[in-house]
Amino acid sequence: MIIARRFNGGNRSNKAQFLAAAGQRAAPAERLCPALPAVIETCTNQRREDKNPLQSLPMSHRYESLLVHCVFSTKNREPLIPKNIQPRLWAYIGGIAKSNSFKALAVGGIEDHVHVLLSLPATLTVAKAIQLIKGGSSKWMNDKSDRRSFAWQDSYGAFTIGISQLDQTVHYISNQEKHHLKIGFVDEFRKILARHGIKEFRG
């Protein structure tokens, strides 16, 4: 007589030998557990659902592309930004953006106004970003002058652009001096408004 080991971990061959010795045949799995085929089908379908391509999209992080072309002038559009200080002022504005966790991708302008292309996080409003830039740069300009009379105009323009317009906008801002040999600031600003479908406010 063959005796199956008591602690054999459910070894199938020993069970088969035991049943054979007793003159019995091993029952099919379906007979022992009628619900087994349904369980197998359910598990198979679950594996198919796990392979859903929508579940593999990289959306576990936040993705943003918020590009804003900002334009603002000196108070009363006076020529308060001398040519010799412009490069340093543009660089300082870039530093303000960096220190406040956003980016100035391009900064440029002439004596009476400045253009800044900003890349902003969703948590920072355009108005707050411009406030930080105006406040910091105005203080820096007054610290460099004995007159301490520098100020920006309160108003500003802010226009969103697409990624396909990035290089063109950077080039436009970086070549402001050449651009304004042909057109003044007022006409330039009106063209920007028209391009974005914005009517000029006339108070």
C-alpha positions in Angstrom: 0.0 0.0 0.0 1.3 3.5 -1.0 0.8 6.2 1.6 1.0 9.8 0.6 3.3 11.9 2.7 1.4 14.0 5.2 3.4 17.2 4.6 4.1 17.0 0.9 2.8 20.4 0.1 0.0 19.0 -1.9 2.3 17.1 -4.3 0.0 16.0 -7.2 2.0 13.0 -8.2 1.7 11.4 -4.8 -2.0 12.0 -4.8 -2.3 10.4 -8.2 -0.3 7.4 -7.0 -2.6 7.1 -4.0 -5.7 7.2 -6.0 -4.3 4.7 -8.5 -3.5 2.3 -5.7 -7.0 2.6 -4.5 -8.4 1.9 -8.0 -9.8 5.4 -8.5 -9.2 8.0 -11.2 -8.4 11.6 -10.4 -11.5 13.8 -11.1 -11.1 16.7 -13.6 -10.7 20.1 -12.0 -14.1 21.2 -13.4 -15.8 18.3 -11.5 -14.1 19.2 -8.2 -14.9 22.9 -8.7 -17.7 23.6 -11.2 -17.2 27.4 -10.9 -13.5 27.1 -11.9 -13.9 28.0 -15.6 -15.8 31.2 -14.7 -13.0 32.1 -12.3 -10.4 31.6 -15.0 -12.3 33.7 -17.5 -12.7 36.5 -15.0 -9.0 36.5 -14.3 -8.2 36.5 -18.0 -10.6 39.5 -18.6 -9.0 41.3 -15.7 -5.5 40.9 -17.2 -6.9 42.3 -20.5 -8.3 45.3 -18.7 -5.0 45.9 -17.0 -3.4 46.3 -20.5 -5.8 49.2 -21.3 -3.5 51.8 -23.1 -5.3 54.7 -21.4 -3.9 53.5 -18.0 -0.3 53.9 -19.2 -0.6 57.6 -20.1 2.0 59.7 -18.3 -0.5 61.7 -16.3 0.9 61.2 -12.8 2.5 64.7 -13.0 1.3 68.1 -13.9 2.3 69.4 -17.4 2.0 73.1 -18.3 2.9 75.4 -21.2 1.8 78.9 -20.4 3.7 81.4 -22.5 2.7 85.1 -22.2 4.1 88.1 -24.1 4.0 91.1 -21.8 4.4 94.7 -22.8 4.5 97.7 -20.5 5.9 101.2 -20.8 7.6 103.7 -18.5 5.4 106.2 -16.7 3.9 108.6 -19.3 6.0 106.8 -21.9 9.0 109.0 -21.0 12.5 107.8 -22.2 13.7 106.7 -18.8 15.8 103.7 -19.8 19.1 104.8 -21.3 20.8 102.6 -23.8 23.8 101.9 -21.7 21.7 100.5 -18.9 19.2 98.5 -21.0 21.3 95.2 -21.1 21.7 95.3 -17.3 18.0 96.0 -16.7 16.9 93.2 -19.1 19.2 90.8 -17.2 17.9 92.0 -13.8 14.3 91.4 -15.0 15.3 87.8 -15.9 16.8 87.4 -12.4 13.5 88.6 -10.8 11.6 85.9 -12.7 14.1 83.2 -11.8 14.1 84.1 -8.1 10.3 83.9 -8.1 10.1 80.4 -9.8 9.1 81.5 -13.3 11.0 82.2 -16.4 11.7 85.2 -18.6 12.5 83.6 -21.9 13.3 86.9 -23.6 13.5 90.5 -22.5 14.0 93.6 -24.7 12.8 97.1 -25.4 13.9 100.6 -25.9 14.0 103.8 -23.9 10.3 104.0 -23.1 9.0 100.4 -22.9 9.9 96.8 -22.4 8.7 93.4 -23.8 9.0 90.3 -21.7 8.2 86.7 -22.8 7.2 84.8 -19.7 6.8 81.1 -19.0 4.5 80.8 -16.0 3.5 78.0 -13.7 -0.3 77.6 -13.3 -0.1 78.7 -9.7 1.1 82.2 -10.6 -1.2 84.8 -12.2 0.0 87.1 -15.0 -0.9 90.1 -12.8 1.3 88.9 -9.9 4.2 88.1 -12.2 4.2 91.6 -13.7 3.8 93.1 -10.3 7.0 91.3 -9.2 8.9 92.4 -12.3 7.7 96.0 -12.1 8.3 96.4 -8.4 11.8 94.8 -8.4 13.1 96.5 -11.5 11.7 99.9 -10.5 13.5 99.8 -7.2 16.7 98.6 -9.0 16.5 101.5 -11.5 16.0 104.1 -8.7 18.9 102.7 -6.7 21.1 103.3 -9.8 20.0 106.9 -10.1 20.4 110.0 -7.9 17.1 111.3 -9.1 15.1 108.3 -8.0 12.4 109.2 -10.5 11.9 106.0 -12.4 8.5 104.4 -12.6 6.5 102.1 -14.8 3.0 102.8 -16.2 0.4 101.1 -14.1 -1.3 99.4 -17.1 0.2 96.6 -19.3 -0.6 94.2 -22.1 -0.4 90.4 -21.7 -0.9 88.1 -24.7 -0.7 84.3 -24.7 1.2 82.6 -27.5 1.5 79.1 -28.7 4.7 77.0 -28.7 4.9 77.3 -32.5 5.2 81.1 -32.1 8.0 80.9 -29.5 11.1 81.4 -31.8 9.3 84.2 -33.7 8.4 86.0 -30.5 11.9 85.7 -29.0 13.4 87.1 -32.2 10.9 90.0 -32.2 11.6 90.9 -28.6 15.4 90.6 -29.0 15.4 93.0 -32.0 13.3 95.8 -30.6 15.8 98.6 -31.4 15.8 97.6 -35.1 12.0 97.2 -35.1 11.4 100.7 -33.8 13.4 102.3 -36.5 10.3 101.8 -38.6 7.4 102.1 -36.1 6.7 103.8 -32.9 5.5 102.2 -29.7 1.8 103.3 -30.0 1.4 101.9 -33.5 3.3 98.7 -32.5 1.0 98.2 -29.5 -2.1 98.8 -31.6 -0.9 96.1 -34.1 -0.5 93.6 -31.2 -4.0 94.3 -30.0 -5.4 93.8 -33.5 -3.5 90.6 -33.9 -5.1 89.2 -30.8 -8.6 90.5 -31.6 -8.6 93.0 -28.8 -10.3 96.4 -29.2 -8.3 99.4 -28.0 -9.8 101.0 -24.9 -10.7 104.6 -25.4 -11.7 106.3 -22.2 
